[in-house]
């Protein structure tokens, strides 16, 4: 079923009496008080570090609902920052925005975030494949010779990165991460990242999805080290359909690679202004996000 492109696409949130805490490429974050934040996922989509002029129908709801699924699924391994995603239980001041918030928002505990991305790679693809071809290494780590594109690593590898306010995050050696957050914390985050990934990847494979790589963000709350932001979504991960997987080439995916491929096809120079997407490309991309939600959760998103 093709998504209904007549449905409103949420590109900007407009809550004038709320305090905008941060606005990213996809999410807008509002400060409710000293302890709580309101996360709102829009339908914006970025590619090559620029937000495109066209949104993807239902994308923000898919990202939020997949994250909520994983937060719950992983709760025995690590606490998370979610307080509630039930709009009816939101503070009275938010009720007038209920229709805009429903399905695409969550109220979360404010956390003291670690200034690193915890990236884990189970398969060699993307920038890791390019680096391996050039040097035989990934993020400075020596790897066995003869790996093929999209092949699984002997064991998943941890490749942290620094967070960039704009542009690409920068891969860093684990030793640099230790300098930033301390050796004990860095080791704990690495081990936790690998454990979460292996648990999620095993489940996803049973649901027909290969999680090739992903990134997590952690912070400190009263619960200790806490999983935050988004989790194992098509925006933060590389999802491949398991039934079409074949090493030695690039893979079909549930993420925004379809949009990247279109932008390469039209030879966009990757400079602003970012182009709009044809309705067909936006609709096909929306289908991929909705399919990813169904594959992971076993439920169809009500569109």
BELDA-V193223 format. One record per helix or strand of 2 or more residues. SS is the DSSP state (H for helix, E for strand). FROM is the first residue (numbers start at 1). TO is the last residue. If there is no record, write none. Layout:
SS|FROM|TO / SS|FROM|TO
//
This chain:
E|19|23 / E|27|31 / E|36|41 / E|46|47 / E|50|51 / H|59|73 / E|79|80 / E|82|84 / H|87|89 / H|92|101 / E|105|109 / E|112|113 / E|116|123 / H|126|135 / E|137|138 / E|141|142 / E|152|158 / E|161|162 / E|170|171 / H|174|181 / H|183|206 / E|209|221 / E|224|228 / E|237|241 / H|242|244 / H|257|265 / H|279|297
//
